[in-house]
């Protein structure tokens, strides 16, 4: 098997911006694209292969056909035919709704779904104007939470961050959060589309209707603990791997390269995904299969990949994630 590229699944939203189309080098006119789903096995939104002899097949078909050879034997035993990660680029021209996601146990009970733990990597911050919300800034009870939804003061209880390119936030299931206006981010998450909308700033759609809120469902899903700082701190380095997040659902590192590098996956029983934020490189697996990777693109390497040679064209920065 060779590395796979997929056709992006573009999502127009009421809060979307205008960055995704040029960032992904797409010669189309589609205003307010809020999300580009890069690699997805969400039912109804399965990514379709764009390269090689498997072009036209979707990710669900690949997993069913190749099983552990694609995702890793341990991952196939754990997840079966469900590809475990969903990869997105998100461009927020306006604030997204305040949200929370249930954990695996609650999502399975209520929706027969996986929960959603996720992470954000900030690519751009609209010239320093971007912000986001992550976690509670003060202790509240479930009843106080519901009252703050009702009187439009819930944002007063949330930690709000001005963000810079390279900032990272880890969002375990249960943590209240919202991507704010000006954020352009890469998102890595469990494959789940279960979201509880907590608050939407009383916005109305084109028909004058406010969007549904899930106050009662979210009360039991929220982690009400308070932390001093919800950011993920790391020391940026060039020409070596820098681990950002490791959790039961994914491990993610960032590579900021100005030199060629060979990355060894011979001991890893998992697929690997590269998500490129800056620059261009050529990636070549141990069998000699090569693909160009540039900003706005993602590549899936099957679990049979033993090594990847990265040949840099000046400079490249990408995220590496696996399970």
C-alpha positions as CSV (number, residue, x, y, z in Angstrom):
1,X,0.0,0.0,0.0
2,X,1.1,3.6,-0.7
3,X,0.3,6.9,1.0
4,X,-3.2,8.3,0.4
5,X,-4.4,11.8,-0.3
6,X,-8.2,12.5,-0.1
7,X,-10.5,15.0,-1.7
8,X,-11.5,17.7,0.9
9,X,-15.1,17.8,2.1
10,X,-15.9,21.4,2.3
11,X,-18.6,22.7,4.8
12,X,-20.2,26.1,4.4
13,X,-21.2,27.6,7.8
14,X,-22.8,30.8,9.1
15,X,-19.5,31.6,10.9
16,X,-17.1,30.5,8.0
17,X,-14.4,32.7,6.5
18,X,-12.4,33.0,3.3
19,X,-9.1,31.4,4.1
20,X,-9.6,27.7,3.4
21,X,-10.0,27.9,-0.4
22,X,-6.7,29.8,-1.1
23,X,-4.9,27.9,1.7
24,X,-5.8,24.6,0.1
25,X,-5.0,26.0,-3.4
26,X,-8.5,25.3,-4.6
27,X,-9.6,27.2,-7.8
28,X,-13.3,27.4,-6.9
29,X,-15.6,30.1,-5.6
30,X,-17.3,29.0,-2.4
31,X,-17.7,31.8,0.2
32,X,-17.9,31.1,3.9
33,X,-16.3,27.7,4.0
34,X,-15.9,27.1,7.7
35,X,-14.5,23.6,7.6
36,X,-12.5,21.4,5.4
37,X,-12.8,17.8,6.5
38,X,-9.5,16.3,5.4
39,X,-9.8,12.7,6.5
40,X,-13.2,11.5,7.7
41,X,-15.1,8.3,8.1
42,X,-18.2,9.9,9.6
43,X,-21.2,8.2,8.0
44,X,-22.4,10.3,5.1
45,X,-19.0,12.2,5.0
46,X,-16.5,9.5,4.1
47,X,-13.3,10.9,2.5
48,X,-12.7,9.8,-1.1
49,X,-9.2,8.8,-2.2
50,X,-7.7,11.3,-4.7
51,X,-4.5,9.5,-5.9
52,X,-3.3,6.1,-7.2
53,X,-5.0,2.9,-8.1
54,X,-7.5,3.3,-5.2
55,X,-8.7,6.7,-6.4
56,X,-12.5,6.9,-6.1
57,X,-12.8,4.6,-3.1
58,X,-13.8,6.0,0.2
59,X,-12.1,5.6,3.5
60,X,-14.7,3.2,4.8
61,X,-14.0,0.9,1.9
62,X,-10.3,1.1,2.5
63,X,-10.6,0.1,6.1
64,X,-12.9,-2.8,5.3
65,X,-10.6,-4.1,2.6
66,X,-7.2,-3.6,4.3
67,X,-8.1,-3.8,8.0
68,X,-5.0,-3.9,10.2
69,X,-2.7,-3.4,7.3
70,X,-4.2,0.1,7.0
71,X,-4.9,1.1,10.5
72,X,-2.7,-1.2,12.6
73,X,-3.7,-4.6,14.1
74,X,-4.3,-3.2,17.6
75,X,-6.4,-0.4,16.2
76,X,-8.5,-2.7,14.1
77,X,-9.2,-4.9,17.1
78,X,-10.2,-1.8,19.1
79,X,-12.2,0.1,16.5
80,X,-13.1,-2.5,13.8
81,X,-14.2,-0.9,10.5
82,X,-14.5,2.6,12.2
83,X,-11.5,4.7,11.3
84,X,-10.7,6.4,14.6
85,X,-9.7,9.9,13.7
86,X,-11.3,12.9,12.0
87,X,-9.0,15.6,10.7
88,X,-10.2,19.1,9.9
89,X,-9.1,22.6,9.0
90,X,-11.4,25.2,10.6
91,X,-11.7,28.9,9.6
92,X,-13.7,31.0,12.0
93,X,-14.7,34.5,10.7
94,X,-17.2,34.7,13.7
95,X,-17.4,32.9,17.0
96,X,-18.6,29.3,16.9
97,X,-21.2,28.3,19.4
98,X,-20.1,27.3,22.9
99,X,-20.0,23.5,22.9
100,X,-19.2,20.4,24.8
101,X,-18.8,16.8,23.7
102,X,-19.7,13.7,25.8
103,X,-17.1,11.0,26.7
104,X,-17.2,7.5,25.3
105,X,-19.4,6.1,28.0
106,X,-22.1,8.8,27.7
107,X,-22.0,8.9,23.9
108,X,-22.4,5.2,23.7
109,X,-25.3,5.2,26.0
110,X,-27.1,8.1,24.4
111,X,-26.1,8.0,20.7
112,X,-24.4,4.6,20.1
113,X,-21.3,6.7,19.2
114,X,-17.8,7.3,20.3
115,X,-17.2,10.3,22.4
116,X,-15.1,13.2,21.2
117,X,-11.7,14.2,22.6
118,X,-9.9,16.6,20.4
119,X,-7.0,19.1,20.0
120,X,-6.4,22.4,18.2
121,X,-3.3,23.7,16.6
122,X,-3.6,27.5,15.7
123,X,-2.3,28.2,12.2
124,X,-3.3,31.8,11.9
125,X,-4.8,34.5,14.3
126,X,-6.1,37.2,11.9
127,X,-3.2,39.6,12.7
128,X,-3.4,39.1,16.4
129,X,-7.2,39.5,16.7
130,X,-8.2,35.9,17.3
131,X,-9.4,34.3,20.5
132,X,-10.9,31.1,21.7
133,X,-12.5,29.7,24.8
134,X,-11.4,26.5,26.6
135,X,-12.5,25.3,30.1
136,X,-14.2,26.9,33.1
137,X,-12.6,29.9,34.7
138,X,-14.5,29.5,38.0
139,X,-16.3,26.8,39.9
140,X,-20.0,26.5,39.1
141,X,-22.6,23.8,39.8
142,X,-24.8,22.2,37.1
143,X,-27.7,24.2,38.3
144,X,-25.7,27.5,38.2
145,X,-24.5,26.5,34.7
146,X,-28.1,26.1,33.5
147,X,-29.1,29.5,35.0
148,X,-26.1,31.2,33.3
149,X,-27.3,29.8,30.0
150,X,-30.8,31.2,30.6
151,X,-29.5,34.7,31.5
152,X,-26.9,34.9,28.8
153,X,-23.9,35.0,31.2
154,X,-22.2,31.7,30.5
155,X,-19.2,33.3,28.8
156,X,-18.4,35.0,32.2
157,X,-17.5,31.5,33.5
158,X,-15.2,30.5,30.6
159,X,-11.5,30.9,30.2
160,X,-10.9,33.1,27.1
161,X,-7.5,33.2,25.4
162,X,-5.9,35.5,22.8
163,X,-4.0,33.1,20.5
164,X,-0.9,33.1,18.4
165,X,0.2,30.8,15.5
166,X,1.6,27.6,17.0
167,X,-0.7,27.7,20.1
168,X,-2.0,24.2,21.1
169,X,-5.1,23.3,23.1
170,X,-6.0,19.8,24.2
171,X,-9.8,19.3,24.7
172,X,-10.7,16.1,26.5
173,X,-14.4,15.1,26.3
174,X,-16.4,17.1,28.8
175,X,-14.4,20.4,28.5
176,X,-16.5,23.4,27.5
177,X,-15.0,25.2,24.5
178,X,-15.5,27.5,21.5
179,X,-13.4,28.5,18.6
180,X,-13.4,32.3,18.4
181,X,-13.5,34.8,15.6
182,X,-10.2,35.0,13.7
183,X,-9.0,31.5,14.5
184,X,-7.7,29.4,11.7
185,X,-6.8,26.0,13.1
186,X,-6.1,22.3,12.4
187,X,-8.3,20.0,14.5
188,X,-7.6,16.4,15.4
189,X,-10.4,14.5,17.0
190,X,-12.1,11.2,17.6
191,X,-14.4,10.1,14.8
192,X,-17.6,11.4,16.2
193,X,-20.2,14.0,15.2
194,X,-21.9,14.3,18.6
195,X,-21.9,17.9,19.8
196,X,-24.0,19.5,22.5
197,X,-24.6,23.2,21.7
198,X,-24.5,25.1,24.9
199,X,-24.9,28.8,23.8
200,X,-25.0,30.5,20.4
201,X,-25.0,34.2,21.3
202,X,-28.8,34.4,20.4
203,X,-27.9,34.3,16.7
204,X,-30.7,33.8,14.3
205,X,-30.6,31.9,11.0
206,X,-31.8,33.3,7.6
207,X,-35.4,32.4,8.7
208,X,-35.1,34.3,11.9
209,X,-34.9,31.2,14.1
210,X,-32.4,30.6,16.9
211,X,-30.5,27.4,16.9
212,X,-31.4,24.6,19.3
213,X,-29.5,24.4,22.5
214,X,-28.8,21.2,24.4
215,X,-28.8,22.5,28.0
216,X,-30.1,19.4,29.7
217,X,-28.0,17.0,27.7
218,X,-24.9,19.0,28.3
219,X,-25.3,19.3,32.1
220,X,-24.3,15.7,32.6
221,X,-21.5,15.8,30.0
222,X,-19.5,18.7,31.4
223,X,-16.4,18.4,33.4
224,X,-16.9,21.0,36.1
225,X,-13.3,21.0,37.4
226,X,-11.3,24.2,37.0
227,X,-7.7,24.4,35.9
228,X,-5.3,27.4,36.1
229,X,-4.2,27.2,32.4
230,X,-5.8,25.1,29.7
231,X,-3.1,25.7,27.1
232,X,-0.7,23.0,26.1
233,X,2.8,24.3,26.6
234,X,5.8,23.1,24.6
235,X,9.2,24.4,23.4
236,X,9.3,24.8,19.6
237,X,12.4,23.3,17.9
238,X,13.6,22.9,14.4
239,X,14.6,19.7,12.6
240,X,13.3,17.3,15.3
241,X,10.0,15.9,16.5
242,X,8.3,17.9,19.3
243,X,5.5,16.0,21.0
244,X,2.4,18.1,21.7
245,X,-0.3,15.7,22.9
246,X,-0.5,12.0,23.9
247,X,-3.7,10.5,25.1
248,X,-5.6,7.2,24.6
249,X,-7.1,8.5,21.3
250,X,-4.1,10.0,19.5
251,X,-0.5,11.1,19.8
252,X,0.4,14.3,18.0
253,X,3.8,15.9,17.3
254,X,4.9,18.9,15.2
255,X,7.8,18.9,12.8
256,X,9.4,22.3,11.8
257,X,12.0,21.3,9.2
258,X,14.6,23.1,7.2
259,X,16.6,19.9,6.6
260,X,15.7,16.5,5.2
261,X,14.7,13.8,7.7
262,X,13.9,10.1,7.7
263,X,11.3,9.2,10.3
264,X,11.3,5.6,11.5
265,X,7.9,3.8,12.0
266,X,9.1,0.2,12.1
267,X,8.0,-0.3,15.7
268,X,4.6,1.5,15.3
269,X,1.4,-0.5,14.9
270,X,-0.7,2.4,13.5
271,X,-1.5,4.5,10.5
272,X,0.2,7.9,10.5
273,X,-1.3,11.2,9.3
274,X,0.7,14.3,8.2
275,X,-1.2,17.6,8.3
276,X,0.8,20.4,6.6
277,X,0.5,24.0,7.8
278,X,3.4,25.7,6.1
279,X,5.8,25.1,3.1
280,X,6.3,22.1,0.8
281,X,8.1,18.8,0.9
282,X,8.2,15.4,-0.8
283,X,7.4,12.4,1.4
284,X,8.7,9.0,0.3
285,X,7.9,5.7,2.0
286,X,10.2,2.7,2.4
287,X,8.9,1.2,-0.9
288,X,9.8,4.3,-2.9
289,X,6.3,5.7,-3.2
290,X,6.5,9.5,-3.2
291,X,3.9,12.3,-2.9
292,X,4.3,16.1,-2.6
293,X,2.9,17.6,0.6
294,X,2.2,21.3,0.8
295,X,0.4,23.7,3.1
296,X,-3.3,22.8,3.2
297,X,-2.8,19.1,2.4
298,X,-3.0,15.9,4.5
299,X,-1.6,12.5,3.8
300,X,-2.5,9.1,5.4
301,X,0.3,6.5,5.6
302,X,-0.9,2.9,6.1
303,X,0.3,0.9,9.1
304,X,2.6,-1.1,6.8
305,X,4.8,2.0,6.4
306,X,8.2,1.4,8.0
307,X,9.8,4.8,7.3
308,X,9.1,8.1,5.7
309,X,11.8,10.2,4.1
310,X,10.9,13.9,4.1
311,X,12.7,16.0,1.5
312,X,12.3,19.7,2.3
313,X,11.9,22.5,-0.2
314,X,13.3,25.3,1.9
315,X,11.0,24.9,4.9
316,X,8.0,22.8,5.9
317,X,5.9,22.5,9.1
318,X,3.4,19.7,9.6
319,X,1.6,17.8,12.4
320,X,2.1,14.0,12.7
321,X,-0.7,12.1,14.4
322,X,-1.4,8.4,15.0
323,X,-3.3,6.1,17.5
